[in-house]
Amino acid sequence: MKIGIDIDDTITNSSIVVKEYAYKYDNDYNNRLVPNIDSIMRGFLEDEYVQKFYDEHSKDIGNAIEVKENAKEVIDKLRSEGNQVYIITARSNKFYGDAYAFTEGYLKRHNVNFDKLVTSQTYKLEYCKNEGIDLMIDDAIDTVESINKEGINSILFTSEINKDKETNVRRVNNWLELYEIIHNLNK
């Protein structure tokens, strides 16, 4: 099975670090960061102060985030069982210089193994269709719902940003729970 996995708030706890930075620097950016944390996490940086903040701090935030508990182990187990793991992220060169090199370096430093890394995929549906992805795991409700609607299995990874939002897509809260679902899909 080809499994697509998002990075931020799926493999990592990104929103926690984004919130820390937003609260720390909010005064420096006209108090526009805290009310826009969800927008920052989704890459919708239409406010000039939010844009400036992310331009100046995206690499620091990207390096400060931690890998979620059991993520590496579950990914390794999935790969050892014959699944292909595609890391599919919206991270783009706009904020990371070379988004591929930055993200690949982060994943290697944290021993997160994968078969393919794809950056700059804000709208992941087309990529999933074109590459024959069988299952997509993401924390963005709009992403998993659009993918699911097109007949591709998707799972929503619960995050700080989406935990109180409703969806009709299957939701998981941790990597061990995710593994059990994928293991059952493979049967």
C-alpha positions as YAML, in Angstrom:
chain: A
units: angstrom
residues:
- id: 1
  name: MET
  ca: [0.00, 0.00, 0.00]
- id: 2
  name: LYS
  ca: [1.17, 3.54, -0.78]
- id: 3
  name: ILE
  ca: [0.65, 5.64, 2.34]
- id: 4
  name: GLY
  ca: [0.85, 9.43, 2.22]
- id: 5
  name: ILE
  ca: [1.67, 11.15, 5.49]
- id: 6
  name: ASP
  ca: [1.70, 14.86, 6.25]
- id: 7
  name: ILE
  ca: [4.46, 16.22, 8.51]
- id: 8
  name: ASP
  ca: [3.23, 19.18, 10.54]
- id: 9
  name: ASP
  ca: [0.85, 18.10, 13.33]
- id: 10
  name: THR
  ca: [0.82, 14.58, 11.94]
- id: 11
  name: ILE
  ca: [4.38, 13.33, 12.33]
- id: 12
  name: THR
  ca: [5.31, 16.29, 14.51]
- id: 13
  name: ASN
  ca: [3.75, 18.50, 17.18]
- id: 14
  name: SER
  ca: [4.09, 21.68, 15.14]
- id: 15
  name: SER
  ca: [1.16, 23.69, 16.46]
- id: 16
  name: ILE
  ca: [2.57, 23.55, 19.99]
- id: 17
  name: VAL
  ca: [5.76, 25.29, 18.84]
- id: 18
  name: VAL
  ca: [3.88, 27.71, 16.58]
- id: 19
  name: LYS
  ca: [1.76, 28.71, 19.59]
- id: 20
  name: GLU
  ca: [4.85, 29.19, 21.76]
- id: 21
  name: TYR
  ca: [6.42, 31.45, 19.15]
- id: 22
  name: ALA
  ca: [3.15, 33.31, 18.54]
- id: 23
  name: TYR
  ca: [2.69, 34.09, 22.23]
- id: 24
  name: LYS
  ca: [6.37, 35.00, 22.62]
- id: 25
  name: TYR
  ca: [6.47, 37.40, 19.66]
- id: 26
  name: ASP
  ca: [2.86, 38.61, 19.41]
- id: 27
  name: ASN
  ca: [3.66, 42.13, 20.66]
- id: 28
  name: ASP
  ca: [6.38, 42.48, 18.02]
- id: 29
  name: TYR
  ca: [3.81, 41.85, 15.27]
- id: 30
  name: ASN
  ca: [0.98, 44.15, 16.40]
- id: 31
  name: ASN
  ca: [-0.75, 41.38, 18.39]
- id: 32
  name: ARG
  ca: [-1.81, 39.67, 15.17]
- id: 33
  name: LEU
  ca: [-0.23, 36.25, 15.72]
- id: 34
  name: VAL
  ca: [-2.25, 34.59, 18.49]
- id: 35
  name: PRO
  ca: [-5.63, 35.16, 16.80]
- id: 36
  name: ASN
  ca: [-4.18, 33.70, 13.58]
- id: 37
  name: ILE
  ca: [-2.50, 30.49, 14.80]
- id: 38
  name: ASP
  ca: [-4.84, 28.32, 12.73]
- id: 39
  name: SER
  ca: [-4.05, 30.39, 9.63]
- id: 40
  name: ILE
  ca: [-0.32, 30.12, 10.31]
- id: 41
  name: MET
  ca: [-0.59, 26.34, 10.60]
- id: 42
  name: ARG
  ca: [-2.53, 26.10, 7.33]
- id: 43
  name: GLY
  ca: [-0.19, 28.44, 5.45]
- id: 44
  name: PHE
  ca: [-2.85, 31.10, 4.91]
- id: 45
  name: LEU
  ca: [-0.68, 34.12, 5.66]
- id: 46
  name: GLU
  ca: [-2.74, 36.93, 4.24]
- id: 47
  name: ASP
  ca: [-2.14, 39.34, 7.13]
- id: 48
  name: GLU
  ca: [1.12, 41.25, 6.52]
- id: 49
  name: TYR
  ca: [2.24, 40.84, 10.15]
- id: 50
  name: VAL
  ca: [1.58, 37.09, 10.12]
- id: 51
  name: GLN
  ca: [3.46, 36.84, 6.81]
- id: 52
  name: LYS
  ca: [6.43, 38.76, 8.24]
- id: 53
  name: PHE
  ca: [6.45, 36.59, 11.39]
- id: 54
  name: TYR
  ca: [6.50, 33.38, 9.38]
- id: 55
  name: ASP
  ca: [9.14, 34.72, 6.98]
- id: 56
  name: GLU
  ca: [11.36, 35.48, 9.96]
- id: 57
  name: HIS
  ca: [10.72, 32.42, 12.14]
- id: 58
  name: SER
  ca: [9.65, 29.46, 9.95]
- id: 59
  name: LYS
  ca: [13.08, 27.78, 9.97]
- id: 60
  name: ASP
  ca: [13.46, 28.21, 13.73]
- id: 61
  name: ILE
  ca: [9.98, 26.78, 14.27]
- id: 62
  name: GLY
  ca: [10.69, 23.94, 11.84]
- id: 63
  name: ASN
  ca: [13.85, 22.99, 13.69]
- id: 64
  name: ALA
  ca: [12.27, 23.28, 17.15]
- id: 65
  name: ILE
  ca: [9.35, 20.89, 16.61]
- id: 66
  name: GLU
  ca: [9.48, 17.37, 18.01]
- id: 67
  name: VAL
  ca: [8.45, 14.10, 16.42]
- id: 68
  name: LYS
  ca: [5.29, 12.65, 17.99]
- id: 69
  name: GLU
  ca: [5.55, 9.63, 20.25]
- id: 70
  name: ASN
  ca: [5.73, 6.33, 18.32]
- id: 71
  name: ALA
  ca: [5.71, 8.04, 14.91]
- id: 72
  name: LYS
  ca: [9.17, 6.80, 13.88]
- id: 73
  name: GLU
  ca: [8.53, 3.28, 15.13]
- id: 74
  name: VAL
  ca: [5.16, 2.95, 13.41]
- id: 75
  name: ILE
  ca: [6.51, 4.34, 10.13]
- id: 76
  name: ASP
  ca: [9.40, 1.86, 10.27]
- id: 77
  name: LYS
  ca: [7.01, -0.99, 11.00]
- id: 78
  name: LEU
  ca: [4.72, -0.01, 8.12]
- id: 79
  name: ARG
  ca: [7.69, 0.06, 5.75]
- id: 80
  name: SER
  ca: [8.99, -3.30, 7.01]
- id: 81
  name: GLU
  ca: [5.57, -4.77, 6.22]
- id: 82
  name: GLY
  ca: [5.93, -3.76, 2.58]
- id: 83
  name: ASN
  ca: [4.11, -0.42, 2.57]
- id: 84
  name: GLN
  ca: [5.60, 2.59, 0.82]
- id: 85
  name: VAL
  ca: [5.63, 5.78, 2.87]
- id: 86
  name: TYR
  ca: [5.34, 9.07, 1.01]
- id: 87
  name: ILE
  ca: [5.87, 12.17, 3.13]
- id: 88
  name: ILE
  ca: [3.64, 14.79, 1.48]
- id: 89
  name: THR
  ca: [3.87, 18.32, 2.84]
- id: 90
  name: ALA
  ca: [2.78, 21.82, 1.96]
- id: 91
  name: ARG
  ca: [6.15, 23.16, 3.11]
- id: 92
  name: SER
  ca: [7.44, 25.33, 0.29]
- id: 93
  name: ASN
  ca: [10.58, 27.15, -0.79]
- id: 94
  name: LYS
  ca: [8.87, 30.44, 0.04]
- id: 95
  name: PHE
  ca: [9.52, 29.93, 3.75]
- id: 96
  name: TYR
  ca: [12.24, 27.30, 3.93]
- id: 97
  name: GLY
  ca: [14.64, 28.32, 1.17]
- id: 98
  name: ASP
  ca: [15.01, 24.82, -0.21]
- id: 99
  name: ALA
  ca: [11.98, 23.14, 1.39]
- id: 100
  name: TYR
  ca: [13.02, 19.68, 0.22]
- id: 101
  name: ALA
  ca: [16.56, 19.92, 1.67]
- id: 102
  name: PHE
  ca: [15.32, 21.53, 4.90]
- id: 103
  name: THR
  ca: [12.63, 18.88, 5.44]
- id: 104
  name: GLU
  ca: [14.81, 15.97, 4.38]
- id: 105
  name: GLY
  ca: [17.50, 17.13, 6.82]
- id: 106
  name: TYR
  ca: [14.97, 17.39, 9.64]
- id: 107
  name: LEU
  ca: [13.58, 13.91, 8.95]
- id: 108
  name: LYS
  ca: [17.06, 12.38, 8.77]
- id: 109
  name: ARG
  ca: [18.19, 14.07, 12.02]
- id: 110
  name: HIS
  ca: [15.13, 12.61, 13.72]
- id: 111
  name: ASN
  ca: [15.50, 9.16, 12.10]
- id: 112
  name: VAL
  ca: [12.15, 9.32, 10.33]
- id: 113
  name: ASN
  ca: [12.48, 6.98, 7.35]
- id: 114
  name: PHE
  ca: [10.44, 7.25, 4.17]
- id: 115
  name: ASP
  ca: [10.36, 6.13, 0.56]
- id: 116
  name: LYS
  ca: [9.61, 9.49, -1.02]
- id: 117
  name: LEU
  ca: [9.44, 13.10, 0.15]
- id: 118
  name: VAL
  ca: [7.25, 15.60, -1.71]
- id: 119
  name: THR
  ca: [7.12, 19.30, -0.80]
- id: 120
  name: SER
  ca: [4.98, 22.26, -1.93]
- id: 121
  name: GLN
  ca: [1.76, 20.23, -2.00]
- id: 122
  name: THR
  ca: [-0.79, 22.63, -0.50]
- id: 123
  name: TYR
  ca: [-3.63, 20.79, -2.21]
- id: 124
  name: LYS
  ca: [-2.73, 17.14, -1.87]
- id: 125
  name: LEU
  ca: [-5.67, 15.55, -3.69]
- id: 126
  name: GLU
  ca: [-4.20, 15.78, -7.19]
- id: 127
  name: TYR
  ca: [-0.86, 14.40, -6.06]
- id: 128
  name: CYS
  ca: [-2.58, 11.48, -4.30]
- id: 129
  name: LYS
  ca: [-4.60, 10.69, -7.43]
- id: 130
  name: ASN
  ca: [-1.64, 10.97, -9.79]
- id: 131
  name: GLU
  ca: [0.69, 8.87, -7.64]
- id: 132
  name: GLY
  ca: [-1.83, 6.21, -6.70]
- id: 133
  name: ILE
  ca: [-1.76, 6.91, -2.99]
- id: 134
  name: ASP
  ca: [-4.00, 4.36, -1.25]
- id: 135
  name: LEU
  ca: [-4.23, 6.13, 2.12]
- id: 136
  name: MET
  ca: [-3.54, 9.72, 3.17]
- id: 137
  name: ILE
  ca: [-2.99, 10.75, 6.79]
- id: 138
  name: ASP
  ca: [-3.19, 14.47, 7.55]
- id: 139
  name: ASP
  ca: [-4.30, 16.86, 10.27]
- id: 140
  name: ALA
  ca: [-6.09, 19.22, 7.86]
- id: 141
  name: ILE
  ca: [-9.81, 18.44, 7.79]
- id: 142
  name: ASP
  ca: [-10.35, 19.99, 4.34]
- id: 143
  name: THR
  ca: [-7.51, 17.86, 2.93]
- id: 144
  name: VAL
  ca: [-8.73, 14.52, 4.27]
- id: 145
  name: GLU
  ca: [-12.36, 15.27, 3.40]
- id: 146
  name: SER
  ca: [-11.53, 16.19, -0.22]
- id: 147
  name: ILE
  ca: [-9.33, 13.12, -0.62]
- id: 148
  name: ASN
  ca: [-11.91, 10.85, 0.97]
- id: 149
  name: LYS
  ca: [-14.64, 12.29, -1.25]
- id: 150
  name: GLU
  ca: [-12.63, 11.19, -4.30]
- id: 151
  name: GLY
  ca: [-12.54, 7.57, -3.10]
- id: 152
  name: ILE
  ca: [-9.06, 7.55, -1.59]
- id: 153
  name: ASN
  ca: [-8.93, 6.40, 2.03]
- id: 154
  name: SER
  ca: [-7.91, 9.15, 4.42]
- id: 155
  name: ILE
  ca: [-7.50, 9.47, 8.15]
- id: 156
  name: LEU
  ca: [-7.52, 12.66, 10.19]
- id: 157
  name: PHE
  ca: [-4.77, 12.90, 12.79]
- id: 158
  name: THR
  ca: [-6.10, 14.83, 15.78]
- id: 159
  name: SER
  ca: [-4.15, 17.99, 16.51]
- id: 160
  name: GLU
  ca: [-4.37, 21.00, 18.75]
- id: 161
  name: ILE
  ca: [-5.93, 22.90, 15.85]
- id: 162
  name: ASN
  ca: [-8.62, 20.38, 14.81]
- id: 163
  name: LYS
  ca: [-9.48, 18.60, 18.06]
- id: 164
  name: ASP
  ca: [-12.79, 20.44, 18.53]
- id: 165
  name: LYS
  ca: [-13.86, 20.41, 14.87]
- id: 166
  name: GLU
  ca: [-16.35, 17.96, 13.38]
- id: 167
  name: THR
  ca: [-15.67, 15.73, 10.40]
- id: 168
  name: ASN
  ca: [-17.08, 12.59, 8.85]
- id: 169
  name: VAL
  ca: [-13.57, 11.21, 8.18]
- id: 170
  name: ARG
  ca: [-12.10, 8.62, 10.53]
- id: 171
  name: ARG
  ca: [-9.96, 10.27, 13.22]
- id: 172
  name: VAL
  ca: [-7.01, 8.97, 15.24]
- id: 173
  name: ASN
  ca: [-5.38, 10.43, 18.33]
- id: 174
  name: ASN
  ca: [-1.98, 8.74, 18.29]
- id: 175
  name: TRP
  ca: [0.37, 6.64, 16.19]
- id: 176
  name: LEU
  ca: [-0.43, 3.30, 17.84]
- id: 177
  name: GLU
  ca: [-4.13, 3.79, 17.11]
- id: 178
  name: LEU
  ca: [-3.21, 4.70, 13.52]
- id: 179
  name: TYR
  ca: [-1.12, 1.55, 13.15]
- id: 180
  name: GLU
  ca: [-4.03, -0.68, 14.22]
- id: 181
  name: ILE
  ca: [-6.30, 0.89, 11.61]
- id: 182
  name: ILE
  ca: [-3.72, 0.54, 8.83]
- id: 183
  name: HIS
  ca: [-2.91, -3.01, 9.90]
- id: 184
  name: ASN
  ca: [-6.60, -3.90, 9.61]
- id: 185
  name: LEU
  ca: [-6.84, -2.20, 6.19]
- id: 186
  name: ASN
  ca: [-3.95, -4.35, 4.96]
- id: 187
  name: LYS
  ca: [-5.69, -7.62, 5.93]
...
